[in-house]
Amino acid sequence: MRDPFREPFREPFREPFLTLPNAASLSRFAMAAAFPVARGTDLRIALILAASLSDLLDGWSARRLHLVTRRGAMLDAIADRTFVLVVLMVYLARGEITRATYFILLARDLATAIGYLVARGVPWLREIPFRARWAGKVVTTLQLATLVAVLVRPGAVPDLVGLIAAMSVVAIADYTWALWRARPDAARAA
């Protein structure tokens, strides 16, 4: 079975930075900046859908064009989290979601960020590449669906939040297990 945690990245500084995948990731920062000032439901939905499409485009084009790099993977993750965080902050400030919903929707992201920082603090774990995993992708998809649901079907939000909470637990466990499995290789290399 293919384990993306054990596959090498291209060297980060041997590829140009401004590639199609990275441009797609960078576009999400512009969309995040536009969201707080976006007026009208249609424009807000369009920004969420455009961000979702740019996320699909960057991953697909990076694999298809063989432009997968550590910097690109990090940029993609930061762009995703920034967009979601900004939208959730806008929703919270406008009273469209509760504080509990806000924190549940961000739980996986907070746990992943803490896990990343901890792993980077352990010398023999530093070389293990962090990659998107299926459970994390499911959480991101559910988060984006929830961002749209807040605008068009608020009654569906509690069910989606419950599903995100459950999948966040699965994603956190999956990332932890993958890191745990990769550690013997990392310890031997160190």
Buried (B, 14 or more C-beta within 10 A) or exposed (E): EEEBBEEEBBEEEEBEEEBBBBBBBBBBBBBBEBBEEBEEEEEBBBBBEBBBEBBEBBBEBBEEEEBBBBBBBBBBBBBBBBBBBBBBBBBBEEEBBBEEBBEBBBBBBEBBBEBBEEBEEBEBBEEBBBBBBEBBBBBBBBBBBBBBBBBEEEEBBEEBBEBBBEBBBBBBEBBBEBBEEBBEBBEEEE
